[in-house]
């Protein structure tokens, strides 16, 4: 869009002209062939083939309201997207009116309240990396952190509005939300917080579980945690998966939480190790990563005959030499052709058996998939221990879906509140019970706020249950 000026576009139909007339002066509307030059900027290239008829790039909340009103009046399917870090292209629909929230900015500001709390204000295009940078730039001297995932490229809104779990904290990200502004299906603006009453209180709860099914958020405020962020220690090793599994205790050692991940030199920069293998990831309890802590880690490695390919001090700077698989699409080698993700929480007693089973699927497909266990936070940490398997070819994803169904007794893919199956959409809505609170509560809120399913997300919440 560089150099484009509002009103200079050539294509126009009635819907297009109505959208342009309804937008503020700084907003853009792309129609028809103009979309061919649009930067989809998505995690998987498959999403860019789902071409909308119209793309709105709003500058303010009123633009979003106007776009929703036009979509309703014209009977045009609506789609909406954030930064593009999504696996199943939920943010796009063929021939839809698409709202690209990136154009509203990626600003992050920190507010230090006189009462002592500290808040973070987020624009719709903000990523985890923007949030981390805002903390790094803060000059208050306060210890501050927030819940975030493993990948810096993740969009803050999508993460916060669908639960949000991370390796470095024991809290859900959505628990930190204190207020949000939401454009609802009738085009009105609703201000939500813990003080909301009645049906707005129901919407407040639903927006922090499956927000994309209920409205479009234009502003979010979270409360920061008054603590130093944990240090992450990543170590590729020469050891096998079985050796690492045997070394990790059910309850974490004193120095931190332990996990296992598959590493591959494809996802390292030029200074990283070459090859592939299994690695240890540690969320250290000691934010300063003191020498005593590093000595304790080294003693644990020695006691379990584990060998890291890098010095511990280098492992502490993992963000400098390792780009997580889900960050590659943005910073290095471009988007994956497709993606499918199975993520589930299991009890401390179950997680090892599950991890071994998923590893059996992963190993013959190591060039197409990635594996992550934990870090294991211990039996006292709800909702359990996390296991993740992601694949990036159609064949591997097809096999993964069949594998999940075949081993459903152990994997429990439809257990309420257990995680999510972010696999490519296929018209079915299996595993809807994973939404927490129970799906029926969310279904009732959907019926009250969006009975016509304007905010249609195929594997989201619907006013009438639609299952395979």
DAPEVEN-V453987 format. One record per backbone hydrogen bond with DSSP energy under -0.5 kcal/mol. NH is the residue of the N-H (numbers start at 1). CO is the residue of the C=O. E is the energy in kcal/mol with one decimal. If there is no record, write none. Layout:
# DAPEVEN-V453987
[[NH;CO;E] [NH;CO;E]]
This chain:
# DAPEVEN-V453987
[[4;1;-2.4] [8;5;-2.1] [17;13;-2.8] [18;14;-2.4] [19;15;-2.4] [20;16;-2.4] [21;17;-2.1] [22;18;-1.4] [23;19;-1.1] [27;24;-1.2] [28;57;-1.7] [30;55;-2.9] [32;53;-2.0] [34;31;-2.0] [35;32;-1.7] [36;33;-1.8] [37;34;-1.3] [38;35;-1.8] [40;38;-1.0] [43;84;-2.8] [45;336;-3.0] [46;337;-1.1] [47;44;-1.2] [48;45;-1.1] [49;46;-1.3] [50;47;-1.6] [51;49;-1.4] [53;96;-1.9] [54;96;-2.0] [55;30;-2.5] [56;98;-3.3] [57;28;-2.8] [58;56;-0.7] [63;60;-1.2] [64;60;-1.1] [65;61;-2.3] [66;62;-2.4] [67;63;-2.3] [68;64;-2.3] [69;65;-2.2] [70;66;-2.2] [71;67;-2.4] [72;68;-2.3] [73;69;-2.6] [74;70;-2.6] [75;71;-1.0] [75;72;-0.5] [76;71;-1.7] [79;97;-2.5] [81;99;-2.5] [86;84;-1.8] [92;89;-1.7] [95;51;-2.6] [96;93;-1.5] [97;77;-3.1] [98;54;-3.2] [98;96;-0.7] [99;79;-2.0] [100;56;-2.8] [100;98;-0.6] [101;81;-2.4] [101;99;-0.9] [103;100;-1.2] [104;101;-1.6] [105;102;-1.9] [109;121;-2.0] [111;119;-3.1] [113;111;-0.8] [113;117;-2.4] [116;113;-1.8] [119;111;-3.1] [120;222;-2.8] [121;109;-3.0] [122;220;-2.6] [123;107;-2.3] [125;105;-3.0] [126;123;-2.0] [128;154;-2.1] [129;152;-2.1] [131;127;-1.8] [132;128;-2.5] [133;129;-2.1] [134;130;-2.0] [135;131;-1.8] [136;132;-2.3] [137;133;-2.0] [138;134;-0.8] [138;135;-0.7] [144;142;-0.6] [145;225;-1.8] [154;151;-1.3] [156;126;-2.7] [159;155;-1.7] [160;156;-2.7] [161;157;-2.8] [162;159;-0.8] [163;160;-1.0] [164;162;-0.9] [168;148;-0.6] [173;164;-3.4] [174;163;-2.5] [175;172;-0.8] [176;173;-1.9] [177;174;-0.9] [178;221;-2.8] [179;221;-1.5] [180;192;-2.0] [181;219;-2.2] [182;190;-2.7] [183;216;-3.0] [184;182;-0.6] [184;188;-2.5] [187;184;-2.2] [190;182;-2.8] [192;180;-2.8] [192;190;-0.6] [194;178;-0.6] [196;193;-1.9] [200;197;-1.4] [201;197;-0.6] [201;198;-0.6] [202;198;-1.4] [203;199;-2.1] [204;200;-2.4] [205;201;-1.9] [206;202;-2.3] [207;203;-2.9] [208;204;-0.7] [208;205;-0.6] [209;206;-1.9] [210;206;-2.7] [211;161;-2.5] [211;207;-0.7] [213;210;-2.1] [214;211;-2.0] [215;211;-1.4] [216;183;-2.2] [217;215;-0.5] [218;181;-2.3] [219;181;-1.0] [220;122;-1.3] [221;179;-2.6] [222;120;-2.4] [223;176;-2.8] [224;118;-2.7] [224;222;-0.5] [225;145;-2.7] [227;225;-2.3] [231;284;-0.5] [233;282;-2.8] [234;232;-0.5] [234;315;-1.8] [235;280;-2.8] [237;278;-1.8] [238;307;-1.8] [244;240;-2.1] [245;241;-2.8] [246;242;-2.1] [247;243;-1.3] [248;244;-1.4] [249;247;-0.6] [256;253;-1.0] [257;283;-2.0] [258;376;-0.8] [259;281;-2.2] [260;373;-2.0] [261;279;-2.0] [262;371;-1.9] [263;277;-3.0] [265;275;-3.2] [267;264;-2.3] [268;265;-1.6] [269;321;-1.5] [272;269;-1.9] [277;263;-2.2] [278;239;-0.7] [279;261;-3.0] [280;235;-2.5] [281;259;-2.0] [282;233;-2.5] [283;257;-2.0] [284;231;-2.6] [284;282;-0.9] [285;255;-2.3] [286;255;-0.6] [287;285;-0.9] [289;286;-1.6] [294;290;-2.3] [295;291;-2.6] [296;292;-1.9] [297;293;-2.2] [298;294;-2.6] [299;295;-2.4] [300;296;-1.9] [301;297;-2.4] [302;298;-2.7] [303;299;-2.4] [304;300;-1.3] [305;302;-1.4] [306;301;-2.8] [308;306;-0.5] [309;236;-3.2] [314;311;-0.6] [315;311;-2.0] [316;312;-1.4] [317;314;-1.5] [318;315;-1.1] [320;317;-2.3] [321;317;-0.9] [322;318;-2.4] [323;267;-2.1] [324;322;-0.6] [327;324;-2.4] [328;324;-1.0] [328;325;-0.7] [329;325;-0.5] [330;327;-1.3] [331;327;-1.8] [332;328;-2.5] [334;328;-0.9] [336;43;-2.1] [338;392;-0.6] [339;87;-0.5] [340;391;-2.1] [341;422;-1.4] [342;389;-2.7] [343;341;-0.5] [343;420;-2.1] [344;387;-2.0] [345;418;-3.4] [346;385;-2.5] [350;347;-0.7] [351;347;-2.2] [353;350;-0.5] [354;350;-1.9] [355;351;-2.7] [356;352;-2.4] [357;353;-1.9] [358;354;-2.8] [359;355;-2.1] [360;356;-1.4] [361;357;-1.1] [362;358;-2.3] [363;359;-2.7] [364;360;-0.5] [365;362;-2.4] [366;363;-1.2] [368;365;-2.1] [369;365;-1.4] [370;390;-3.0] [372;388;-2.3] [373;260;-3.2] [374;386;-3.5] [376;258;-3.7] [381;378;-1.8] [382;380;-0.8] [384;381;-0.8] [385;346;-3.4] [387;344;-2.2] [388;372;-2.9] [389;342;-2.2] [390;370;-2.3] [391;340;-2.5] [392;368;-2.4] [397;393;-2.3] [398;394;-2.5] [399;395;-2.2] [400;396;-2.4] [401;397;-2.4] [402;398;-1.8] [403;399;-2.5] [404;400;-2.6] [405;401;-1.9] [406;402;-2.5] [407;403;-1.9] [408;405;-1.2] [410;407;-0.8] [411;407;-2.8] [412;408;-2.4] [415;412;-1.6] [417;433;-0.7] [418;415;-1.6] [419;434;-0.5] [420;343;-1.8] [422;341;-2.1] [422;420;-0.7] [423;421;-1.1] [432;429;-0.7] [434;431;-1.6] [435;432;-1.5] [441;438;-1.2] [442;438;-1.3] [443;439;-2.7] [444;440;-1.9] [445;441;-1.6] [446;442;-2.4] [447;443;-2.0] [448;444;-1.4] [449;445;-2.2] [450;446;-3.0] [453;450;-1.8] [456;454;-1.7] [457;455;-0.6] [460;457;-2.8] [467;465;-0.5]]
